[in-house]
């Protein structure tokens, strides 16, 4: 990795080797005079069973984060680097200044609160459109679309593989017609919309852009985020269609298109959320996500794009899990790590290129089906961590999500939780309130160090696509999730209401989605195929196949001739369906199947 | 006195449907293996046909399905019908995932022996399989 910082960019200080602590005389006196007698009188007791991860070799209690990282009794200045005070500016800086540990805005949330963006989508576009209007009327400040599995996998609702899945995990979108219904009555120039779509991202984005165009919105003004992060699909969520290299090409096509035509739209949200849900530790989430970011940058540079043309629009998405301080440290470290990579490795010049902007969602995996209302407390704590970590936008999970998609009431409580944090708790009034905490700063430095250790390994493997092909991140996740599950089974980690404090209970009311969505979507598709010009559709799909088969070459200031986005836009305008467009790309690229690593 | 060693129970862990969330399936596969069973994990997006074929080829005594997406009411009846058609209804079928309470009776009627919801201890699943697979060599 290059050590040369870009011009006029202060070099961030890296955390040093873990040298021995040098406690002050006062701290040593406290150990001898106060701590030792206290321990002699009442030894410490682990939180959870006194076995395995909760025990030191000498039999004393051991304390760890949910990720298994040891936590010490007390943190003091002795837990920070010796040059901490003199290099404070370079270790953490000031808010709005490099290396951005303390946040990307000088005024924190005092100028603008985070965006309360609730992820939502179910059943038909008509029903989801109603839920969106409800969320906006109740003070939600942005939308976030959840698509159903057939849409995520590039199948139409009437495809055989879609049986039983239509409208279940999100909204069913088959064609431009559905997208028109989804956003009917919602002004896309004024509302920021995030779309959780990956393998078929360019198709759904094209549909969105055409709906915006129909509304008379200016593409230069619309803002929102496409998830479009295929790497984490191979690592964690496994909703991929095409092989990695071909998928990466489609992603870079969106970067190039976005830089030219939609300057305020984030073409990607590089996501750790799913990596964490699949069982990673906090550090693995941080390291793999940011390194995915590195991989996208490398591929875009190889295409011939200029770093400062696309990097300002790279956005991130993290999970906020139960372990409060560990999460805050992860968020704080992420900004400095990205800053270091963008300056030291990629020599980005524009300030916006160097900023890590991220969305956060509370940890779905932490929600329990048992005593589900307890989840309201979990979500509140996780949301607080995200806010103290300086997130730009936030989704709070609904308490019933371990059971089903949320009911309207549960969705409202989730949104109200954010509003209570923003308007009642006072936490938004000062910037990075935990900055300077010995514990949080120590954890933040360890996160940074640990992430760069992973980067070194991943660089040695030849990048993330290679690492994925070797199963490296997949195996790391499987191991971490199994270790955690074992600790839960042994009651070394307690889950309230599940492995302790359990009660007999009846299930709450849940949102139930039947099979009727598939029927209505199928009928709609049939009418569409009768109404549209099928000849025009076939022509557009054929042109797309042709472009997809060619290697795109960047030409400065212009879009590559073989960039797939313009061709996909034509297909969408002709009312070709998601399934048809994805099938055209399957024809050219083939599909991917992973080897099973268990 | 030496007891003759019982052959290990053979289990197929399968993930049908379009969903790719395989943390649960993988954790269960490993727990069953740690409990001494022989486990075959099918990987993602297996159709009922593929699952039944693999179960018969691999001569398993138990099929563990992981379904989180809500597609259980479409997948399970097809799978059970295929098992019956192939004369393999002696294979114990258990299901893990997010299954609404109102669907449980229907799935059990179809022949699913047990449904393990979120938060079920691994031990519960292991013990259920150990207690309920049909021992080899005993008439049905």
Interface residues (C-beta under 8 A of the other chain):
Chain A: X149 X150 X152 X153 X155 X161 X162 X163 X164 X165 X168 X169 X233 X237 X238 X239 X240 X277 X278 X279 X365 X368 X369 X370 X402 X403 X404 X477 X478 X481 X482 X485 X489 X495 X498 X499 X507 X510 X512 X513 X515 X593 X594 X596 X598
Chain B: X17 X18 X19 X20 X21 X22 X23 X26 X27 X29 X30 X31 X39 X41 X42 X43 X44 X45 X69 X70 X71 X72 X73 X74 X75 X98 X100 X101 X102 X117 X118 X119 X121 X122 X123
